Amino acid sequence: MPVVNDVHSRLNPTTVPEVLRPETTEELRAIVAMAVARGQSLAVCGGRHAMGGQQFASGHALIDTSSLNRPIALDARRGLLTIEAGANWQQIIRATHDLQPGGISWAVRQKQTGADSLSLGGSIACNAHGRGLRFPPLINDIESLDLITPDADLISVSRTSHADLFPLVVGGYGLFGIIARATLRLTPRRKLRRVVDIIDLDDATSAFWRRIDQGCLYGDFQYAIDPSDDSFLRRGVMACYQPVPDDTPIDSADAGLPKDAWLELLTLAHRDPREAFRRYSLHYLASHGRVYWSDTMQLSTYIPTYSSWVEASLRDADPHPHAPSHSIGAARRRSVPRPHPDRSLMITELYVPPGELNTFMAHARRILRQSGVQDIYGTIRAIRKDTESFLPWAKDDSACIIFNLLTEHTSAGIERTRKACRALIDAAADLGGSFYLTYHRWASREQLLRCHPRLPEFLKHKERHDPRHVFESDWHRHLRRTLHGTGLTPPGTRSCSSSLPRPAVPSFPGSPRTQS
């Protein structure tokens, strides 16, 4: 049977009977209907970036929605884009351009930062956010959804139709149905000038407010990552984006780093984090004043296999392995004294009241230094309160702090990162903050209930809307087991094991199974 995994941390190898790739909504409904008839459960994935297990269910068939990526319509009067939910963000942005042949006046408002191949359905299921300085999470940008329910019905879900489901599906991590299509609220496309400051954390909050008062729409603060330096988690590159007149020329350079430069910077971050931050700062300072479009500015360079590339680069022979780096390109030639086990970056994301940011970061410095876990890169962003979803992670206006923690794929390495993540969660919670639920499954029962007190009620809604667990995930099982001591398949639902005489769900012509 195929083994699937997430593409970022690679810490979720999951055995499934088969992977199905429906190409139409009708095929997708038929798969769900067959699973219902056989009393079997399904998991649903898009870009496979989620790291907490919400897109996989061990022993159950996996639906890959990436072929469901077609644009349906763009309402130029109201600024609404309808598109199939398997589309990734590059495809979504391309669709907004293609559907406005007379001139692009509408654009997406926000997307996740750091990767573009995440699916729209996955972004909605986790209620994602971007670099907006004044935006709530993605739920604010959703007009309506076409949802396949646990009964294989296709229904429209919005704030006025099946309104009880809307706050559960958005930010419901795929447990209440499969999003087949979504209608996004677009925003006027703007030209934005990048404004760059290299500042200390003590000044970051007031600097963000100053930039907001100046009209900046987007921004973040990328902090220094060398734990041996006083600048660690204190000094940072603050880049904000300010609207400019429509006749301002667009800069020809991309907003992000080219692929090779990004990979080389990542290599340097492993080898010489102080130099990596210096080089990164120089790159951003050189781009100060450049003008970009508000939608394509949000696209990112991301290479799913970059950690393997970094490991190979770090192991390259070098006659002077401890010589200092003098350029990003020199990082390719550096080596480490001995081979490393397989490693990857595990993301954890914390939220604290803006006034508590400095206190939290002081705790984070201590935690990471004491744990020895290396933070390869990270950012601080702003998020506005989510007043709509049932299980909001943005319960208040917050500073959002993201860590990419280098994790060895050994029991000791994983345990080291797990302890660091738990300590960071406690540090945020003690300040009235919270954490993002599904980057990992390392939070304790006490932390889950302290930071997300509506989780027990959320699970009750799951049982009411999907008592047969037609839509299942390893994250949901973990949650039930952690909170209630139960995480097994519910009565009346069969695991799709290889011992079954028939496949878990039907395969359709043109929808091949993949052994991925």
N, C-alpha and C positions, 0 to 999 in steps of 0.2 A: 504494500500500500504506500502511496506517496507520503512524504514528510514535507510539510510546509513550515515556513518560518517568517518572522518579520525581517524586513530588509535593513533595519537600522541597528538594533542591538544584537540580533541573531541569537537571542536567549530564549526563544519560544519555539523550539522544534516540536511539531505536532503531527502525529500520525492520523491521517484521515482516509476513509475508504476511496474517495475520488474527489476530484475538483471539476466542477461543472461551469461552463462559460455560456450562459444564455445570451442570445443576440437580440431578442425582442422581449418586450414586456409580457407578451402572451406566453413565450417559453418560460419566462421567470415564474409566472403564475402557475403554469402547469407543473413545474418542479415543486413548488410549495404545496399544490393540491395533492400530488402523489405522496409527498412526505406526510401530509396530514392523514391520507387514507391508510398509510402503512404504520402510523403511530411513531414516526421517526422525527428527529430533530435536525436542524440545519444551522450552519454558521455562514456568515456573509463577510466577504472582504472586498476591498477596492485596490488601493495602492500598497497594502500590506506594510504600512509604516507604523501602525499601532504596536506598542510594546507591552501592553498589560494583559494581552490574551483575549481582548473583546472581539477579535475577528476570527478566532479559531475555536473549535470545540473538538477535543480529542475523541476519536471514534465516530465522528459524524461527518456527513458529506459537507463540502465547502462550496459555496457559490461564489465565483469570481465575477464581479459586475463590470469589469473593465471594458468589455465589448459593448456595453450599453452606454454609449458616449455621444449620441447624436443630439445636435441642437434642434429644438422644435420651433421656436418662434421668438422674436424680439418685438415687444410693444414699444415703439419709438415715442408714442405720446406719453405713456405712463412710466417708461424706463424700467421695463420688466423683461427678464430673459428666462425662458423656459427651456430646460435642457435635461437630458437623461442623467441620472445621478451617478453613473459610472464614469462620467467625464472627469478628467483631472484639470488642474487649474490652468495649465498651458492651453488645453483644449477649450476651456471656458472662455479665457481671454481672447483666443483666436475666434471663437464663435461670435463674441460681441463685435469684433472687427468685421468679420465676413457678412454678418447680418445687417451692417450699416454701410452699404456700398457708397452711399452719397456723402459720407463723412462720419467720423466716429465721435459722437457727442455723449454717449453713455459708456460707463465702464464699471467694473466690479469695484466695490468699496474696500473690501479687505479679504485677505487670504492668509493662511498660515505662512510664517516666514521660515526660511531654511530649506524648503523643498517644494517642488511644484507638482510632483506626480501623485499627490494625495487626491483621492476621489472626492467629488462633491458630497456624495452620500456619507462617506466617512467623516468629512468635515462637519456636516450637519449632525451626525450621530454623536460627535464629541463636543459640539457647540464651540467650534474653534475660534481663534482670534488672531489678529495680525499686529501691525505696528501702529495702529491708530492711536492718537493721543486723546481722542474724545469719543471713542466708539465703545458701546457694549459689545459682547460677543456676537457671533454670527447669527444667532436667532433674530436679532434686530434687522437682518438683511434678508430674511426669508418671508416671502409673500404667501406661498402655499406649497404643498407637497402632494404627490400621488403616491399612496402607500399600499403595499400588499400586506394584508393583515394575516394573523395566524389562521384565519379561515380561508385564505387564498382569495379574498375579495380585493378588488382595486377600488380604493376610496380616495376622495380629496380631503386633505387635512389642512386646516388653516385656523386663524383666530375666530372664524365665524362658522366653519364647517367641521364637525367632529372636533370642536374646540377643546374638549377634555384630553384628546390625544396629542394635540400640538405641543404643549409643554413637556410631554413625556417622550415624544419621538425626537425632538431637538434636544440633544444632550442626554438621550436615553441609551446610547451605546449599542444600538442595533437590537434591543431586546423586545421592541414592540411592533416590529414589522420591517419590511424591506422598502426603502425609498427608491421608487422606480424613476420618478421625475421630480424636479424641483423648479419653482419659479423664484428667481432672485430679484430683489430690489436693487437696481443699479443706481449709480450716482453720476453726476456730470463729470466727464473726463477733464482733468485739469493738467496744466503744466506746473511743475514744482521745482523749486531751486533747493538744492542740498546745502544746508548750513551746518558746518562742522566745528565743534569745540572739543579740545582736550582738557578735561576738568577733573577735579576731585569729587568724590561722592558727596561730600559735605555741601557742595554747590549744585548737585544734580537736580534736586527737587525744585529749588527756586528757578534753576535754568529752564527746566521743562515748563514751569508755569509761565515764565517770560516768553518762551517760544510759542506757547499756546496763545498768549495775549497778542503775539505778533501774527497770529493766523496760521501757524504751522499745523498741518493735519496729521502728519506721521512723525515718528521718531523713536529712537532707542539709545541705550547707553551700553556699550560693549566694554566690559571691565578687564583690567590687567589680570593675568593668570599665573604669575610666578609666585609660589608660596614663600620663597626665600626673600622676596623683595617687599619693602614697605608699601609699595603701590598695590599689592595683592588685594583684589576685590575693592579697591579704593579709587585708583586712577582709572579713567575710562575715556572712550571716544563717544561723544554724543553727536549723533547725526539726526537732524530734523529736516522736514521738507515743507517749504513755504510756497503757497500759490504765487504765481507771477502772471503778468498780462499774457493774453492769448497770442500776441504777436512776437513773444520772446522766442528766439531760435532754440531748438532742441539740440542738446549735446549729442554728438555721434557715438560716444563711448557708452557701453552698457553701465547700468548702475552698480552691478556686482562685479566681483573679481572673475577673470577668466578661469576656466577649469584648471589649467596647469598651475597658475599662480595660487589658486585656492588649495590645491593639493600640496603644493610646496609649503604654504603657510601652515597647514595642518601638520605636516612633517616637522616643521620647526617648532610648533607648539608642543609636540612630544619631546623634542630634543633640547630646545633652548627657549622656554616660554617667554623669557624677558625680551629676547630678540624678536620673537614672533609678534609680541604686542607692539614693539617699536616699529616694525615693518608695517604692521596693520595700520597703525596710527599715521604713518607717512602716506600710505595709500589713500586714506580718507581725507587727510589734509590736502592732498593734491587734487581731490575731487570737489573741494569746497567751491560752491558757486555754480556747479554744473546743473543743467536743467533737464528734467526727465518727465515722461508722461506718468500720470498717477497710477495707471494700471500696470504697465510693463516694469515700472520701477520696483514693484513688489515681487517680481520673479527672482529666483535664486539659483545659484550654482549648487548642485547637490549630486554627489556620485555615490550610489548605494554601496559600492564595494571599496570605498576610499580607505577603510581601515586596513584591508589587505594590501592595498597599494602602499600605505604608510609603513606597514610592517616590512614589506619587501625593501622599501627605500631605506629604512633604518638599519636593515641587516646588510646592506651593500658594503663590500670591502672598502676600507679607507685606510691609507697609511698613517693618518693622524686622526684617530677617531675622537680625540678630546680637544682638537683645535677649535677655537671659537668660530662661529659662523659670521660671515661678513655680507652675506646676501641671501635672499630667499632661495635662489637657485643652488647655493652651496648645501642646503639641507638635503638635497638628493644624495649627496656624497657622504653624509655622515652615517656612522654606524653605532650600534650599542655593543657593549662587551659580550653579551651572551644573548641567545635567542629568547624571545618571549613566547608564552603560550598565546593562543588565540585571544584577541582583545577586541572590544568595541566600546562605543559610547552609550551609556545609559543616561537618558534625560530625566531630570526631576525638576518640577516647577512649583514654586511657593508664592503665596500672596500675603502681603502684610499691609496694614494701613500706611499711607505715604509718610506720615510723621514718624513711623517706627522703622523706616528703611535703614538708617544708619545703625541702629541698634541690632537689627537682624543681621546685617552684613558683618558686624563685629563678631557675632556668634558664629556666622558661617566661616569666617577666617579661622577661628579657633577650631571648629569641627573638622574642617578639611585639613588643616595643618596637623592636628592630632591623629586623624585617621590615616593620613598618608595617601588618600585617594586624590588623584590628579584631576583637576578641572581643566579640560582641554579648551573649552571656550564657553562663554555665557553672556547673557544680556539682561538688562533691566528694561521693562516696558511699563506702560500705563494701561490700565483697563478700567472701564466704567462699569457700574453696577448692572447686573442682569436681573431684571424684574419680571421675566417671563417664564423661564424654564423651571420645571419642577425641582430639578436637582442642580441648582446653580453653583458653579465653582467661583464665580465672581459675585459674592454676596454683597459686596460693597465696592466703592471706588478703591482701587488698590494699586500698589506697586507690585509688579509681576517679575520674579527673579528666576532665571532659567540657568541650570547647570548641566553641562555635558560631561559626565564623570567617566573616566577611563576605567573599564572593568575587565579584569582578567577572567576568562571562562574556566575558572577552577572553583571548587567549593569555597576555598579561602578567599579568592578574589571577589566572588559574588557576595559572600558574607560581609566582607569589608565595605563594599559599596552599599549593601543593605543597611548596615548599621549607620553609615554616614547619612543616608536618606532619611532614616527614622529620626536621627538627631536633628536634621534640618527641619523636618516636620514639627518636632516638638518646639524648636526655636521659633518657628512662625506661629504656631498655635498659642504659645505663651504670650505673644504680642497681639493676640486677637486675629490672627491670620489663618490661612488654610493651605491646602495643597491640591494639585491636580490629580484626580482619582486614578487615571488609567495609564500613566506612563510605566508603572510597575505594580507588582502585587506585594509590596514589602511593608505597607503600613500595618500597624497593629490594630486589633479590634478597637481598642480605646482611642486610637488616633482617628480611625474611620468615623466613629460615632461623635467624637469631639468636634471634628472639622466638618462633617457632613451628617448632621443629626437627622436628616430626612431619609437616610438610606433605608431604615426598616420600613417606612411607609412606601418608599419607592419599590421595594421588593413585593409589598402587598399589591401594588398596582400591577406589577408584572404578573403575579398569580391570577389576578382578576381578568386581565386582558389576554393572557396566554397561559392558561392553566396546564396545557399539555406540553409546554416548553417547545413549541415548534421552532422558535428561534432561541438558540442556546449559544453559550460561549464559555470558555474556560475562566474568563474573568467573572462571569455571573456565578458559576459554580464556586469559585474561590470566595466570592462575597457571601453567598449563602452559608458556606462552610465556616467562614470566619465569624459571621454575626450570629448564626443560629445553630452551628454544628451540623448543617446539612449542605451537601453540594452534589449529591448523586442525582442520576436521572430520575425524574419523578415517576410515580406509578403510572403504568399505561404507555410509557414512552420507551421504545427500544433503541439501544445503541446500534449504529450501522456498522457492524463488524464484518470482517471478511468471511465469517462463517455463514452469513446469510446466503441463501441460494440465489437471490437476485440483487442487483446493485441497489444502493440506498435510494436513488432517485433516477428518473429516466435520463438518458442521453438523447440529444436532439441532433438531427442533421444540421451541420454547420455550427454546432456548439460542442466542439471536441473537449474531451477530458484532457487534463494536463497532469503529468506526473512531476509536479513541482514541489 
